[in-house]
Structures are given as structure tokens and as C-alpha cells.
């Protein structure tokens, strides 16, 4: 996307009474955020559902200057900006009417991974912790990433156990990325970024922290994945608002049942009893229902390699050099073998066809 479009989305984001739904409506009708910013009030107010109060601040130069500062701020702090028109925007969020028009993130986003959202109480018990450990262990064989909110308790456990099992994990924040809340999770946030995960938020640095931000954050967690798992929660806990959003988005919701005398199982039991969540019977059944389990081949066939003629000494020489290196470039192969580039290329092609090596981008080679 044109970086200029980010600028005008950020300017519009500051206008009073323009939330995500109205902002999307304006952009869809007019064509782009820049064109919305430059449009006349008459053309904007003609759009169904857009009133005078929604457009009164559009064109305010102060908001545009603030947006320019935000973009510089993001560049300084290595924060990436992404809008709904871009490929890396979380694909399941696109189906939500009130999804953020723009997101800020650090780290890695990968839409090829299957996201699963997991939330629960800040006062996680040993029962809930054991469940998260068992679940992440089972999920480690699948192409997934976990999503939670970086809060203390269940959220932290989800992120930590995901890291322990080499599962990329995404933390959705209720504030801008220049601050980590709670402060006790700063090291955890750092580890998430170091291990192919991401920190993501809809909040710019000019938006302060507010209690309602956490409720808004919960809807993103609910919308991020087609599945939501609730580990433990009391009556009226924050997880219940996440479930409400997930139900509205037609997500599959699963809750961990517990004893009726356990305070932090009562919320889950209530969700199950009221058909707002499906009861988790066991880990394997849950993972099967998530449809993340890799399907094994019914009749796996072992690949056979074509034998190299002993007389093809250069073939053996090149293969030996590649074997001794994790990956190696064509230039390095020529230097180490003393064989000219144009003579190496057909040898490499043979070795690739025979099944011994594979070619990577940038003419890098490694054992198959």
C-alpha cells in the first residue's frame, strides 16, 4: 500500500465519531483515505449512515500533522503499520465488521499459520496451567500460532508454553507498542519477538491507555482466529467479553470445565451450560476439532536416490563439499572445488534430479 494512505488513515482515526465501521464505510464509498480527507462535507454526508458529527473534524490539519509524527515515531521504534488492503493483515479479522482499519505490529506475521486464540483468568490455577502445557505440547506438531493478550496468568502461560514448544505466539496489546503492560511481562514480550512471534495493537502512540481499551483488545483476540479456547474464568471475568465477541463473529468456542466449587471454573461451566462454548473433553479431541492435526500419509514412500556413477568424480567432489556445509553458494562451490561455474551448473542439476541436494534462492545449495 502507498505509505501516504497510512498517513490519511491515521489522520481520520483521530476524528471524533469515526470508528472502524464508519471509517471503512467512508473509504469503501470514496475510494481511499486520502480522497475521504480531501472530500467536501456534502459528498461525505450523502453516504448512508454518515452524519454531520462524524465528518466535522475531517480535514483538520492538526490531525494530519499528528499522523505525520506517528509515522516518524513508528519508523524510529521499528513499528510496522498494516492496513486491511495488505496481504499480511490477519485474514480472519477481515471478516469482522468492527475490525481495525489499521494495525501496528512488531515481529513476524504469517497468514500461512493457523491461529488459535487462548484466554483465561489472571489467577491461573495449577489445573489451568497443566492444561495449557498439555495443549501446546499437542499443538507443536501442527502448523499453528497461538494468540493471547500478554496479561498475567493464563495469557502469560500461553505465550511462555508456546515458546517452550517452538510455536510462534502473538500478543495483542491494549495500548501502543512503545509501552508494555504489565511491565512484569517486558522480558516475555522480548522473547516473543526473538522467536518469530509478534506484538500487535490497534492503538497509536497518541492514544492513551483506558479501561475500555482492554475490552476492545479482547474483540481482536476473538476475531484473530476461527477458534477460541477459554482455560479458566470466574463469573463476569474479562474472558467472558472475549467469548461474547467470538459468538458474534461465529467462532468456535471451547471452554475447560471444572468443579462447581472452583471459582475460576464457574465461568467456564456457565458458558458451557448456556451453549456459549463447547465443553473440552480431552486434549486430543479438542485438537481434532480445531482441525490443526497434520494428516499422516496412509502409505508413506521412502524417497530413493539415483546412485552416482563412481567415474563421475566431480559429482562426488561437489556433493562432498555441500555435505560439509549447511548451505553454500555457487561462487563458494567454484572456489572450493576449483571447477568453473559453467561446469558446476550441470553437475548441480544432476545432483538435484538424483535427489541429493536442493537449490535455494540466491543460488544457494544444501543437502536434501
N, C-alpha and C positions, 0 to 999 in steps of 0.2 A: 504493500500500500504506500501511496505517496505520504511521506512524513508530514506534509502540510495538513493532511486530513486529520492526523492525530492532534495537531495544534488546534484545529477548529472544534474537534470533539471535546477537547479539554476546556475550551472556552465555553462551549454550550453546556457542559457539565456543571458549570458554576451558576448558570441561570436559575433563578428561583422558579419552582413549579415545573421544571423539566426533569423528570425522572427517566429511567431507562426506557420505559414503554413509550412515552411521548417523544423522546429523542430518536428512537428507532422509527417511529411513525413519520416524524419530520424528514429524516434522511431518506426514507423509502419514497416519500412523495416528491421531494425536491430533487433528490439525486445524489447529494453529497453534503457533508457537514459544512464545507466551505460555502456551498451555494445557499444552504439554510442561513448561515451567518450573514450573507450579503443580500438576502431576500427582503422584500418590502413586507411590512406588517400585514398589508391587505392580502398578499398571496399566501402568507402563513396561516392567517386566521380563517381562510376559506377551507382549510383541511379539517375534516370531521374529527371532533374530539379535542381540538386545539383551541383554547380560549385566550382572551387578552392577557390574563395573568401569566400564562405560560411563555408568552413571547415578549413581554415588556422589557426584559434585560438583554435580548438578543441584539448584538452589535455594540455592546458596551466595551470600549477599548481597554478598560481596566482589566476585564476578564481575559482579553487577548494577551495582554502583557503578562498576566499571571500564568497563562498557559505556556508562553514562551519560557518563562522562568522554570516551570515544571519540566519542560523537555530538557533544558540545560541541567537541571537537578538530576534527572534520570540518567543522563549521559555521564555526569560526574560520579554517580553511585552505581554505575553499571546495571541499571534497572532497564529492562526491556518493556516496550509498550506494544500491545497487540489489540487489534480490533476484530470485530466479527467477520470481516471480509478476508481475513488472513488464514492460511492453512493450519497454523499451529494453534489457533483458538480452540479450546476444548470442545470436541464435536458434540457431546451430549448436552452441553449448556446451550447450544444454538436452538434447541427445541423448547427452551423455556421463555415464556413471554416477557418476563422481567429480568432476563439475563443481562449482565453488564455489557454496555456497548463497547467498553474499553477495559482492558485489564493490564495490570503491571506485574511483572514477574522477574525473578532471578533464578538461574539454574537451567534445567532442561525440561522441556515439554515434549511428549512423544504420543501422538494420536494413534500410533500402532499398538500401544499397550492398552489392555483392558482395565479401566479404572474401577476400583471398588471402594466406596465410602464407608468409613467405620467411625462411629462416635460413641460416647458414653459419659459416665459421671466423672467429675474431678476427684471423687473419693473412691477410686477403684479398689475393689477388694481382691484378695488372693484368687478367688474364683474367676473374676473377670480377667485378671492378668494371665492366669493359666489358659483361659480360652483364647486370648489374643495370641499368645505364644504358639498354641497348637494350630490356630488358623493360619498364621503367617508361615509356619513351617510347611503346612499343606499347600499353601498358595505359591510357595517358592518354585514349584515345578511348572508353573504356568506363566504365560506372558502377561503379567499384570503390574499395576502400580496401585498403591493404597493412597487414599485421600482422607485427611482429617484436619483438625483445627488448631494444632500446636498448643492446646490448653494443657494444664496439668492433669494428671490422672490418665484416663483412657486414651485421650488423644496422644499424649506423650508416649505411652506404651505402644500404641500402633506405629508411630514413627520409629521408635527405638527397635522394636522387634522386626520391622520391615528392613531396617538397616542391617540387623543381625543376620537376616536371611537373604541379603543382597537383592531386595525388592525395592525398586525406586519408589519414593514416597513424596507426596505433595502436601504441603501445609498451606491451608487457606487462612489468611490473616484478616483481622477486623480493623486494621489500621495500615498506614502506609509502610513501605518496605524499609524506610530509614530507621524504624524502631521495631524491636522485637518485644512482644508482650505474650506471656510474662517474661520478665528479664531472666528468670531462672532457666529459661529454655534457649538462651543465646547460643550456647555450645551445641545444643541439639540442632538448631537451625543451620549452624555452620556445617555440621556433619551431613545434614540432608543435601546441602549444595555440593559437598565434596563427593557425594555418592550418587550422582546422576538424578537427584530429585529436584524439587522446585519449591520456592516460596511464591505465593500468588495472592493478589488482592485487587479489589476494585477501587481502592482509596488512594487518591493522590496526596502528596505531602501537604497541600493547602487545606486538606480536610482533617479536622481534629478527631480525636478518639471520643466516641459517645457510646452510651449503653446500647442504643438501638443498632449500632454497627454489628454487634455480635449476633443479633437476630438476622440481620441481612447477610452476614457471613454464612450463617447456617443454611440459607437457601442455596448458596453456591455449592456447598458441600453436598447437599441433596441433589442438585442438578448435574453435578460433575460426572456422575456415574448412573448407569441404569439400575444399580443395586445399592441399598443402604443397609448396613448392619448396626444394630444398637446392642452394645455389650451390657451395660448396666445403667439404670437411671431410676431416680425416685419419681414420685408423682410430681408433675409440673416442672421437671428438670429441663435444661436447655435442649437436651436431645429430643424432647417431645416436639419442639418447634421445627427441628430438622425433619422429623417424621411427617409433620403436617405438610411441609413444603414437598417432601418426597411423594406423599399421597396425591398432592395436587398435580405433580409432574408425571403421575402414573409410573412411578418407580417401584421396583420390587423391594419390599422392606422386610427384614428378618430381625427378630429380637431374641435375645438369650433369656430363657425363662429361669426362674429361681424360686426359692422358698417364699411362701407368702409372708413369713415373718422377717425376711431380709429387706430392709428399707430400700436398698439400691437394686432390688429385683422387682419391687412392686410396680414401678413404672413400666417395665418390660411386660410383666404379667398383664397389666391393664391394657397395653397396646394389643397384645395377642387376643385377650378376651373380647375386645371391641373391633376385631378384624382390621386393625390398622397395621398389623405386622404378622408375619408368619412365624410360628414357633421354630426355633432351631433345635433339631432332634439330636444331631451329631455332626461333627466336622465334615466327614466325607459326603454326607447327604447335602449339607449346605454348599460345599464347593461344587458338587454336581449340579445343584440348582442354579449356581452362578454361571454355569456353562463355561468355566475357565480351564477345566481339566484338559490337558493335551490328550488327543486320542491316539493310542498306540496303533502301529500298523498290525494288521491281522497276521500277515506273513512277511515279516521283515527279511529283506535280502541283503546279504553282505556284499558290498561292492568288491569286485575283483579287479586287480590292476594288471595291465598287459605287461608281460616281462620284457625288460630291456635287453636287447642283443648285447652280449658281453663284448662284441667287437666295437660297439659304439661308445668308445672311451670318453668322448666329450660329453655325452649324455650323462654318464656316470659321474663325471667330474662336476658338472653343473648341479646335479641332484645332491651330491655330497656337500657342496657349498651352501645350497639352500637349506639342507638339513641342519647345518651348523649355525644357521641364523634364523631368528624369529620371523623376520621378513627382510627382503633385500631388493634393492633397485637394480635395474638393467645396467646402469653405469657401474655399480659396485660389482656386479657379476662379471662384467667385462674386465675390470681391474684385477679381481681376484683370480680369474681363470686364465687371463691372457688371451682370450678368444674375442675376435672382433664382433661388434654389435650385430652386424648383418648375418653372421654365422650363428650367433646365440639365439636369435629370434625363432628360427625353425626348430631348434632343439627344445626351447621353452614350450612351443606349441605342441610338439610331440609329448613332452612330459605332462602337459595339461590334459591332452587327449587320453593318455595312458592312465590318468587318474592319480598321478603322484603329487602334483602341485596345483595351486590355483593363482590366478592373476588378480591383483587388487588394483584399485585406482592409482593413477600416477605411475604405472609400470612397476609396481611393487609385487614381489612374488613370495609365496610361503608354501609350506607343506600342506597338502590337502588332509 
